[in-house]
Amino acid sequence: QEGYKRCQKKMNEVLISLIKFMKPKNVLLSGKDAAHIFPFYKDKKLGDMDYQKYHLDDEGNETTNLIPLHHFSWTTHYKRAADGIKEAIRNGYCNY
């Protein structure tokens, strides 16, 4: 268990570093496990997570949109995920 948690923490750090390196306009966080790599989403339910502008650098000049969504693999969540993307666009949290 301890080894798994240590590995998971390292993997989360790698994923965040990759996002900062790639500087995408938007990051779709598909499912709560994807969102939980960010400390401010930790322990929140997916429905309680807000869209956020995430700072990619220390100066805070560059941001990406974090868009938490229900996981696409569940057919019951297709519409919820699509509606979440539409809502993010309407609210200015999805650049294209």
DRENTORKOL-3810 file (N, C-alpha, C; in nm, 4 decimals):
REM DRENTORKOL-3810
@n.u->0.0824; n.v->-0.1190; n.w->0.0000; ca.u->0.0000; ca.v->0.0000; ca.w->0.0000; c.u->0.0871; c.v->0.1257; c.w->0.0000
@n.u->0.1863; n.v->0.1288; n.w->0.0869; ca.u->0.2748; ca.v->0.2461; ca.w->0.0959; c.u->0.3491; c.v->0.2688; c.w->-0.0356
@n.u->0.3973; n.v->0.1607; n.w->-0.0960; ca.u->0.4682; ca.v->0.1721; ca.w->-0.2233; c.u->0.3779; c.v->0.2238; c.w->-0.3335
@n.u->0.2521; n.v->0.1793; n.w->-0.3351; ca.u->0.1565; ca.v->0.2246; ca.w->-0.4357; c.u->0.1296; c.v->0.3736; c.w->-0.4209
@n.u->0.1081; n.v->0.4187; n.w->-0.2975; ca.u->0.0801; ca.v->0.5608; ca.w->-0.2739; c.u->0.1987; c.v->0.6483; c.w->-0.3154
@n.u->0.3200; n.v->0.6009; n.w->-0.2879; ca.u->0.4396; ca.v->0.6750; ca.w->-0.3265; c.u->0.4493; c.v->0.6840; c.w->-0.4791
@n.u->0.4217; n.v->0.5723; n.w->-0.5455; ca.u->0.4244; ca.v->0.5688; ca.w->-0.6920; c.u->0.3158; c.v->0.6599; c.w->-0.7502
@n.u->0.1977; n.v->0.6561; n.w->-0.6920; ca.u->0.0872; ca.v->0.7397; ca.w->-0.7386; c.u->0.1218; c.v->0.8883; c.w->-0.7244
@n.u->0.1827; n.v->0.9254; n.w->-0.6136; ca.u->0.2224; ca.v->1.0651; ca.w->-0.5910; c.u->0.3235; c.v->1.1092; c.w->-0.6968
@n.u->0.4212; n.v->1.0230; n.w->-0.7255; ca.u->0.5221; ca.v->1.0548; ca.w->-0.8276; c.u->0.4572; c.v->1.0682; c.w->-0.9654
@n.u->0.3654; n.v->0.9769; n.w->-0.9982; ca.u->0.2979; ca.v->0.9818; ca.w->-1.1279; c.u->0.2155; c.v->1.1101; c.w->-1.1412
@n.u->0.1482; n.v->1.1504; n.w->-1.0348; ca.u->0.0725; ca.v->1.2757; ca.w->-1.0374; c.u->0.1654; c.v->1.3943; c.w->-1.0638
@n.u->0.2823; n.v->1.3944; n.w->-1.0005; ca.u->0.3803; ca.v->1.5013; ca.w->-1.0231; c.u->0.4266; c.v->1.5026; c.w->-1.1681
@n.u->0.4489; n.v->1.3845; n.w->-1.2257; ca.u->0.4905; ca.v->1.3749; ca.w->-1.3659; c.u->0.3803; c.v->1.4286; c.w->-1.4574
@n.u->0.2562; n.v->1.3926; n.w->-1.4307; ca.u->0.1452; ca.v->1.4391; ca.w->-1.5139; c.u->0.1309; c.v->1.5911; c.w->-1.5087
@n.u->0.1412; n.v->1.6484; n.w->-1.3903; ca.u->0.1327; ca.v->1.7941; ca.w->-1.3780; c.u->0.2505; c.v->1.8600; c.w->-1.4497
@n.u->0.3699; n.v->1.8040; n.w->-1.4378; ca.u->0.4875; ca.v->1.8574; ca.w->-1.5084; c.u->0.4677; c.v->1.8514; c.w->-1.6598
@n.u->0.4092; n.v->1.7433; n.w->-1.7068; ca.u->0.3826; ca.v->1.7279; ca.w->-1.8501; c.u->0.2832; c.v->1.8328; c.w->-1.8990
@n.u->0.1794; n.v->1.8569; n.w->-1.8207; ca.u->0.0820; ca.v->1.9610; ca.w->-1.8572; c.u->0.1508; c.v->2.0970; c.w->-1.8639
@n.u->0.2338; n.v->2.1262; n.w->-1.7642; ca.u->0.3052; ca.v->2.2547; ca.w->-1.7637; c.u->0.4004; c.v->2.2667; c.w->-1.8817
@n.u->0.4643; n.v->2.1571; n.w->-1.9200; ca.u->0.5575; ca.v->2.1575; ca.w->-2.0332; c.u->0.4845; c.v->2.1750; c.w->-2.1658
@n.u->0.3735; n.v->2.1017; n.w->-2.1838; ca.u->0.3014; ca.v->2.1046; ca.w->-2.3110; c.u->0.2175; c.v->2.2310; c.w->-2.3296
@n.u->0.1756; n.v->2.2927; n.w->-2.2210; ca.u->0.0971; ca.v->2.4162; ca.w->-2.2221; c.u->-0.0276; c.v->2.4070; c.w->-2.3111
@n.u->-0.1133; n.v->2.3085; n.w->-2.2845; ca.u->-0.2355; ca.v->2.2992; ca.w->-2.3646; c.u->-0.3327; c.v->2.4114; c.w->-2.3286
@n.u->-0.4234; n.v->2.4425; n.w->-2.4189; ca.u->-0.5251; ca.v->2.5433; ca.w->-2.3894; c.u->-0.6271; c.v->2.4896; c.w->-2.2898
@n.u->-0.6583; n.v->2.3603; n.w->-2.3020; ca.u->-0.7589; ca.v->2.2972; ca.w->-2.2178; c.u->-0.7112; c.v->2.1597; c.w->-2.1750
@n.u->-0.7515; n.v->2.1194; n.w->-2.0545; ca.u->-0.7244; ca.v->1.9844; ca.w->-2.0063; c.u->-0.8579; c.v->1.9262; c.w->-1.9608
@n.u->-0.9030; n.v->1.8221; n.w->-2.0307; ca.u->-1.0249; ca.v->1.7530; ca.w->-1.9905; c.u->-0.9868; c.v->1.6484; c.w->-1.8871
@n.u->-1.0379; n.v->1.6636; n.w->-1.7674; ca.u->-1.0099; ca.v->1.5708; ca.w->-1.6585; c.u->-1.1257; c.v->1.4720; c.w->-1.6536
@n.u->-1.1061; n.v->1.3597; n.w->-1.7180; ca.u->-1.2123; ca.v->1.2615; ca.w->-1.7370; c.u->-1.2217; c.v->1.1676; c.w->-1.6162
@n.u->-1.3132; n.v->1.2003; n.w->-1.5265; ca.u->-1.3321; ca.v->1.1212; ca.w->-1.4057; c.u->-1.2626; c.v->1.1833; c.w->-1.2858
@n.u->-1.3087; n.v->1.1447; n.w->-1.1674; ca.u->-1.2547; ca.v->1.2064; ca.w->-1.0451; c.u->-1.1094; c.v->1.1703; c.w->-1.0209
@n.u->-1.0646; n.v->1.0512; n.w->-1.0619; ca.u->-0.9241; ca.v->1.0153; ca.w->-1.0406; c.u->-0.8320; c.v->1.1081; c.w->-1.1187
@n.u->-0.8738; n.v->1.1449; n.w->-1.2398; ca.u->-0.7934; ca.v->1.2389; ca.w->-1.3194; c.u->-0.7887; c.v->1.3755; c.w->-1.2519
@n.u->-0.9009; n.v->1.4206; n.w->-1.1997; ca.u->-0.9060; ca.v->1.5518; ca.w->-1.1352; c.u->-0.8282; c.v->1.5533; c.w->-1.0041
@n.u->-0.8246; n.v->1.4407; n.w->-0.9361; ca.u->-0.7605; ca.v->1.4362; ca.w->-0.8041; c.u->-0.6086; c.v->1.4511; c.w->-0.8087
@n.u->-0.5482; n.v->1.4577; n.w->-0.9276; ca.u->-0.4035; ca.v->1.4846; ca.w->-0.9313; c.u->-0.3740; c.v->1.6278; c.w->-0.8888
@n.u->-0.4764; n.v->1.7139; n.w->-0.8944; ca.u->-0.4603; ca.v->1.8528; ca.w->-0.8520; c.u->-0.5086; c.v->1.8658; c.w->-0.7080
@n.u->-0.4240; n.v->1.9179; n.w->-0.6193; ca.u->-0.4575; ca.v->1.9238; ca.w->-0.4760; c.u->-0.5900; c.v->1.9940; c.w->-0.4449
@n.u->-0.6254; n.v->2.0969; n.w->-0.5211; ca.u->-0.7483; ca.v->2.1710; ca.w->-0.4908; c.u->-0.8743; c.v->2.0932; c.w->-0.5270
@n.u->-0.8620; n.v->1.9826; n.w->-0.6020; ca.u->-0.9766; ca.v->1.8964; ca.w->-0.6312; c.u->-0.9812; c.v->1.7745; c.w->-0.5385
@n.u->-0.8747; n.v->1.7510; n.w->-0.4665; ca.u->-0.8644; ca.v->1.6329; ca.w->-0.3807; c.u->-0.9815; c.v->1.6268; c.w->-0.2830
@n.u->-1.0363; n.v->1.5098; n.w->-0.2688; ca.u->-1.1456; ca.v->1.4838; ca.w->-0.1749; c.u->-1.2780; c.v->1.5514; c.w->-0.2116
@n.u->-1.2894; n.v->1.6083; n.w->-0.3309; ca.u->-1.4163; ca.v->1.6657; ca.w->-0.3758; c.u->-1.4866; c.v->1.5669; c.w->-0.4671
@n.u->-1.6173; n.v->1.5705; n.w->-0.4663; ca.u->-1.6947; ca.v->1.4919; ca.w->-0.5600; c.u->-1.6922; c.v->1.5621; c.w->-0.6947
@n.u->-1.7017; n.v->1.4856; n.w->-0.8010; ca.u->-1.6938; ca.v->1.5416; ca.w->-0.9358; c.u->-1.7936; c.v->1.6551; c.w->-0.9573
@n.u->-1.9143; n.v->1.6378; n.w->-0.9081; ca.u->-2.0165; ca.v->1.7409; ca.w->-0.9251; c.u->-1.9870; c.v->1.8697; c.w->-0.8499
@n.u->-1.8955; n.v->1.8642; n.w->-0.7529; ca.u->-1.8598; ca.v->1.9819; ca.w->-0.6736; c.u->-1.7347; c.v->2.0530; c.w->-0.7251
@n.u->-1.6759; n.v->2.0006; n.w->-0.8311; ca.u->-1.5530; ca.v->2.0586; ca.w->-0.8855; c.u->-1.5874; c.v->2.1661; c.w->-0.9880
@n.u->-1.5292; n.v->2.2840; n.w->-0.9703; ca.u->-1.5501; ca.v->2.3940; ca.w->-1.0641; c.u->-1.4422; c.v->2.3920; c.w->-1.1721
@n.u->-1.4742; n.v->2.4518; n.w->-1.2868; ca.u->-1.3723; ca.v->2.4736; ca.w->-1.3894; c.u->-1.2731; c.v->2.5739; c.w->-1.3322
@n.u->-1.1462; n.v->2.5592; n.w->-1.3705; ca.u->-1.0459; ca.v->2.6508; ca.w->-1.3165; c.u->-0.9454; c.v->2.6896; c.w->-1.4234
@n.u->-0.8949; n.v->2.8109; n.w->-1.4093; ca.u->-0.7779; ca.v->2.8540; ca.w->-1.4847; c.u->-0.6584; c.v->2.8116; c.w->-1.4007
@n.u->-0.5722; n.v->2.7281; n.w->-1.4566; ca.u->-0.4581; ca.v->2.6752; ca.w->-1.3829; c.u->-0.3318; c.v->2.7427; c.w->-1.4338
@n.u->-0.2536; n.v->2.7998; n.w->-1.3443; ca.u->-0.1306; ca.v->2.8697; ca.w->-1.3820; c.u->-0.0214; c.v->2.7700; c.w->-1.4187
@n.u->0.0341; n.v->2.7880; n.w->-1.5380; ca.u->0.1364; ca.v->2.6969; ca.w->-1.5881; c.u->0.2775; c.v->2.7388; c.w->-1.5507
@n.u->0.2918; n.v->2.8614; n.w->-1.5023; ca.u->0.4245; ca.v->2.9090; ca.w->-1.4653; c.u->0.4150; c.v->2.9859; c.w->-1.3336
@n.u->0.5287; n.v->3.0081; n.w->-1.2728; ca.u->0.5325; ca.v->3.0751; ca.w->-1.1430; c.u->0.4872; c.v->3.2205; c.w->-1.1499
@n.u->0.5082; n.v->3.2841; n.w->-1.2643; ca.u->0.4690; ca.v->3.4235; ca.w->-1.2795; c.u->0.3177; c.v->3.4372; c.w->-1.2952
@n.u->0.2504; n.v->3.3292; n.w->-1.3323; ca.u->0.1055; ca.v->3.3319; ca.w->-1.3461; c.u->0.0563; c.v->3.3919; c.w->-1.4758
@n.u->0.1469; n.v->3.4053; n.w->-1.5745; ca.u->0.1090; ca.v->3.4660; ca.w->-1.7019; c.u->0.0337; c.v->3.3690; c.w->-1.7926
@n.u->0.0726; n.v->3.2439; n.w->-1.7932; ca.u->0.0109; ca.v->3.1459; ca.w->-1.8812; c.u->-0.0798; c.v->3.0540; c.w->-1.8011
@n.u->-0.1991; n.v->3.0293; n.w->-1.8546; ca.u->-0.2936; ca.v->2.9412; ca.w->-1.7869; c.u->-0.3482; c.v->2.8384; c.w->-1.8856
@n.u->-0.4030; n.v->2.7340; n.w->-1.8303; ca.u->-0.4789; ca.v->2.6355; ca.w->-1.9067; c.u->-0.6119; c.v->2.6185; c.w->-1.8345
@n.u->-0.7119; n.v->2.5765; n.w->-1.9078; ca.u->-0.8427; ca.v->2.5520; ca.w->-1.8488; c.u->-0.8505; c.v->2.4077; c.w->-1.8014
@n.u->-0.8830; n.v->2.3887; n.w->-1.6750; ca.u->-0.9065; ca.v->2.2548; ca.w->-1.6214; c.u->-1.0569; c.v->2.2319; c.w->-1.6224
@n.u->-1.0976; n.v->2.1238; n.w->-1.6896; ca.u->-1.2391; ca.v->2.0958; ca.w->-1.7083; c.u->-1.2698; c.v->1.9557; c.w->-1.6555
@n.u->-1.3137; n.v->1.9445; n.w->-1.5296; ca.u->-1.3494; ca.v->1.8142; ca.w->-1.4744; c.u->-1.4808; c.v->1.7645; c.w->-1.5373
@n.u->-1.4803; n.v->1.6397; n.w->-1.5816; ca.u->-1.5973; ca.v->1.5802; ca.w->-1.6469; c.u->-1.6205; c.v->1.4399; c.w->-1.5950
@n.u->-1.7423; n.v->1.3926; n.w->-1.6106; ca.u->-1.7680; ca.v->1.2517; ca.w->-1.5829; c.u->-1.6962; c.v->1.1692; c.w->-1.6886
@n.u->-1.6540; n.v->1.0508; n.w->-1.6516; ca.u->-1.5731; ca.v->0.9669; ca.w->-1.7402; c.u->-1.6546; c.v->0.9202; c.w->-1.8605
@n.u->-1.5954; n.v->0.9332; n.w->-1.9794; ca.u->-1.6630; ca.v->0.8987; ca.w->-2.1045; c.u->-1.6898; c.v->0.7492; c.w->-2.1208
@n.u->-1.6179; n.v->0.6664; n.w->-2.0492; ca.u->-1.6313; ca.v->0.5219; ca.w->-2.0710; c.u->-1.7656; c.v->0.4674; c.w->-2.0215
@n.u->-1.8328; n.v->0.5399; n.w->-1.9394; ca.u->-1.9642; ca.v->0.4977; ca.w->-1.8910; c.u->-2.0690; c.v->0.5547; c.w->-1.9849
@n.u->-2.1423; n.v->0.4696; n.w->-2.0520; ca.u->-2.2423; ca.v->0.5188; ca.w->-2.1485; c.u->-2.3444; c.v->0.6091; c.w->-2.0811
@n.u->-2.3697; n.v->0.5875; n.w->-1.9544; ca.u->-2.4648; ca.v->0.6732; ca.w->-1.8834; c.u->-2.4100; c.v->0.8141; c.w->-1.8621
@n.u->-2.2811; n.v->0.8331; n.w->-1.8835; ca.u->-2.2194; ca.v->0.9642; ca.w->-1.8609; c.u->-2.1902; c.v->1.0404; c.w->-1.9897
@n.u->-2.2174; n.v->0.9839; n.w->-2.1072; ca.u->-2.1886; ca.v->1.0531; ca.w->-2.2329; c.u->-2.2517; c.v->1.1920; c.w->-2.2354
@n.u->-2.3801; n.v->1.1982; n.w->-2.2062; ca.u->-2.4511; ca.v->1.3255; ca.w->-2.2117; c.u->-2.3985; c.v->1.4211; c.w->-2.1047
@n.u->-2.3732; n.v->1.3702; n.w->-1.9854; ca.u->-2.3204; ca.v->1.4561; ca.w->-1.8786; c.u->-2.1854; c.v->1.5150; c.w->-1.9173
@n.u->-2.0999; n.v->1.4331; n.w->-1.9776; ca.u->-1.9677; ca.v->1.4810; ca.w->-2.0196; c.u->-1.9823; c.v->1.5859; c.w->-2.1300
@n.u->-2.0670; n.v->1.5572; n.w->-2.2291; ca.u->-2.0891; ca.v->1.6530; ca.w->-2.3382; c.u->-2.1478; c.v->1.7832; c.w->-2.2841
@n.u->-2.2427; n.v->1.7725; n.w->-2.1929; ca.u->-2.3014; ca.v->1.8927; ca.w->-2.1330; c.u->-2.1974; c.v->1.9719; c.w->-2.0537
@n.u->-2.1057; n.v->1.9016; n.w->-1.9884; ca.u->-1.9987; ca.v->1.9688; ca.w->-1.9141; c.u->-1.9067; c.v->2.0477; c.w->-2.0052
@n.u->-1.8760; n.v->1.9920; n.w->-2.1217; ca.u->-1.7914; ca.v->2.0633; ca.w->-2.2184; c.u->-1.8655; c.v->2.1863; c.w->-2.2716
@n.u->-1.9938; n.v->2.1705; n.w->-2.3044; ca.u->-2.0734; ca.v->2.2847; ca.w->-2.3523; c.u->-2.0795; c.v->2.3946; c.w->-2.2472
@n.u->-2.0979; n.v->2.3554; n.w->-2.1218; ca.u->-2.1035; ca.v->2.4534; ca.w->-2.0130; c.u->-1.9696; c.v->2.5252; c.w->-1.9975
@n.u->-1.8598; n.v->2.4511; n.w->-2.0075; ca.u->-1.7269; ca.v->2.5123; ca.w->-1.9977; c.u->-1.7073; c.v->2.6154; c.w->-2.1094
@n.u->-1.7533; n.v->2.5829; n.w->-2.2294; ca.u->-1.7426; ca.v->2.6776; ca.w->-2.3419; c.u->-1.8256; c.v->2.8028; c.w->-2.3122
@n.u->-1.9500; n.v->2.7832; n.w->-2.2695; ca.u->-2.0389; ca.v->2.8970; ca.w->-2.2397; c.u->-1.9815; c.v->2.9877; c.w->-2.1305
@n.u->-1.9129; n.v->2.9281; n.w->-2.0350; ca.u->-1.8599; ca.v->3.0052; ca.w->-1.9215; c.u->-1.7169; c.v->3.0548; c.w->-1.9414
@n.u->-1.6644; n.v->3.0394; n.w->-2.0617; ca.u->-1.5311; ca.v->3.0931; ca.w->-2.0912; c.u->-1.4153; c.v->3.0083; c.w->-2.0418
@n.u->-1.4403; n.v->2.8793; n.w->-2.0171; ca.u->-1.3358; ca.v->2.7911; ca.w->-1.9692; c.u->-1.2948; c.v->2.6872; c.w->-2.0722
@n.u->-1.3092; n.v->2.7180; n.w->-2.1988; ca.u->-1.2676; ca.v->2.6236; ca.w->-2.3030; c.u->-1.2241; c.v->2.7058; c.w->-2.4237
@n.u->-1.0944; n.v->2.7100; n.w->-2.4458; ca.u->-1.0395; ca.v->2.7848; ca.w->-2.5597; c.u->-1.0216; c.v->2.6916; c.w->-2.6781
@n.u->-1.0540; n.v->2.7401; n.w->-2.7947; ca.u->-1.0373; ca.v->2.6608; ca.w->-2.9159; c.u->-0.9997; c.v->2.7485; c.w->-3.0325
END
